[in-house]
Structures are given as C-alpha cells and as structure tokens.
Amino acid sequence: MSTADTAPEKERSAPDTMSSGGRRAGDSVFSVLSIGSGLLIFVTLAAVAIFLTTESIPAITASREFSGTAEFSLVEYTLPLVFGTVLASAIALLIAIPVSVGIALFISHFAPRRMASGLGYMIDLLAAVPSVVYGLWGGVWLVPKLEPLYVFLNTYFGWIPLFAGEPTAPMRNLASASVVLAVMVLPIITAVSREVFLQTPRLQEEAALALGATRWETIRTVVLPFGRGGVVAASMLGLGRALGETMAVLMILAPGATFSLHILEVGRHNSIAANIASKSAEASGVDMSLLIFTGLVLFVLTFVINAIARWIVARSGPKS
C-alpha cells in the first residue's frame, strides 16, 4: 500500500481517537458527579436516621428505668400520637381520593383542551401554597363553616362511632384537621392520577367505543383498570404528605392524647408532627429526647409509606 493511500486513513483515525478520548473524559466526570449526587442522598438519609436514633437513646433508657410506673412510659406517650396521625391521614385520604380521581378524569377525558390546561395549572398551584396559609384558612374560615355539618352528623349519625360524642365550638377537632389535610394532598393525587389516565392506550379506548360502550363504560372498563396502580401509588404519596404535615394541623387541632374514635370531639387527638412543633421550643433533656423519638417513629412510618408507593409505581409501569 502506498503512502498516499495510508495518509487519509491516518487523518480519519486521528479525529476519532481525539473524539473518543474527549467522550471518555466527559463520561468520567459525568459518572463521578452522578454517583456523588446519588450517594449524597443516601448519606443525608443515613445521617438523619443516625441522629434520630442516637438522640432517642436517653428517652428509651429512661422508659426502661421507669417501666411499669406512672412517672414515664414511652409507649403510652407515643402510641396516642401515632393513632391520631394515622387516623387523621386516613380520613383525609377517604375525602381526597374520590375528589382527586374525579378531577383527574375530568381534566384528562372530559374538559376541553384550554380548560384542562387551566385546571391542571390551578391544581398544581395548590401544591405551592404554604402549610401555614392552609392552617390560617382552615382555622379562621373553614372551621366555623363546618360547624352546622358536624352538628347534623352528630344528631342523625351519632350511632356511628366516628360521629359520636359531643361536638363543641369552636370545632377544632380531628375532623377539621382531616378536611384541611385532604385539601393539601389533593394536588398530589390529582396530578399523578391525571398523568396516568393520559397514558391510557388510545386504541383500547377507541375499541371500547367502537363496540358500543358509552364514555363512562369506557372509563370504567379501560381507563380506571389501566390507571389503578398509579392511583394507588398517588394515594400513598399523598398519605406520606399527610402523615408529616405540621403547621396546618397545629393551627387547627386542639390537642389531646386518647385513642378515641370520636373525631367531632375537641381535645381528643394530636399528631406526631404537631406535638413536636408545639413542645420543642421549651423541651430539654429527656423531654427533647422523647420528642426526637416520636420523630424517629414518624420518620420510619413515612419512609415505609413512600417505599411502598415507589414499589407500586414500579409494578404499575410498562412491562418489558
């Protein structure tokens, strides 16, 4: 082969080598940054868990020392808070899920494009409203408006444990806190459900309509089964938000520490986050350690909820 034949080949291979070297350097930098960012999340999560665990040890030790006495009981202090937190969040989901799914279906399948775009923007905007604003709105405006409803429920449905008891004004009870929590988790559930419903295969919907199904029958037989996993995952994400909500609950709920199911009674329930926020400024020593222990319980609870949500999202995704 002549020198003239090999020269162009060398010229062609040189840029490729330089380009390959440049890509390798860029890939290395990008890989290091990506791995570092991912590890930072785990390090932060581990740091929070280690802090909560180590700072809770004095409360756990004191609980063992005074076990069986009336002076101090870690379980008796924590369990009513867990009960109030879970009960308020569960009621909030019962209120928010039907409304959120209905809004998501209207935006994705019924509303005109311009209206759907505007409604979607407004729903997303609700998620940006600070918790303290929801607390002010709920405590000042919503609670007095709900009083006639609570009286009606207690009068005619008082045989149901949830509506039993004596509702007294102002209605700063668990029911009011749950309604505000439902409004706060509504944007999360609606946004995720809307995106899931929009991913429903168009051919399946058209096939159902071609077979004579009405629009509601198409939604019931095609859209809802397709988006069932996404709605469940969205609901659990909303549950995680409701479990950790602090300011809105603190500003609305009159605190208590019982296992009562009477959500219309005042001074019966409290949540972990609201209890920590109300007492942390004056707590010290074992009292602060006790609050940190309740924070550890809430941390584990929300972590489990979000892990289950991610698992459901993964299982509801497209299969390869």
Sequence and secondary structure as in RCSB ss.txt:
>XXXX:A:sequence
MSTADTAPEKERSAPDTMSSGGRRAGDSVFSVLSIGSGLLIFVTLAAVAIFLTTESIPAITASREFSGTAEFSLV
EYTLPLVFGTVLASAIALLIAIPVSVGIALFISHFAPRRMASGLGYMIDLLAAVPSVVYGLWGGVWLVPKLEPLY
VFLNTYFGWIPLFAGEPTAPMRNLASASVVLAVMVLPIITAVSREVFLQTPRLQEEAALALGATRWETIRTVVLP
FGRGGVVAASMLGLGRALGETMAVLMILAPGATFSLHILEVGRHNSIAANIASKSAEASGVDMSLLIFTGLVLFV
LTFVINAIARWIVARSGPKS
>XXXX:A:secstr
  HHHHHHHHHHHHHHHHHHHHHHHHHHHHHHHHHHHHHHHHHHHHHHHHHHHHHHHHHHHHHHHTTTSSS  HH
HHHHHHHHHHHHHHHHHHHHHHHHHHHHHHIIIIIS HHHHHHHHHHHHHHTTS HHHHHHIIIIIIHHHHHHHH
HHHHHHSTTSGGG S   SS  BHHHHHHHHHHHHHHHHHHHHHHHHHTS HHHHHHHHHTT  HHHHIIIIIHH
HHHHHHHHHHHHHHHHHHH  HHHHHH          TTSBTS   HHHHHHHHTTT  THHHHHHHHHHHHHHH
HHHHHHHHHHHHHHHHS   
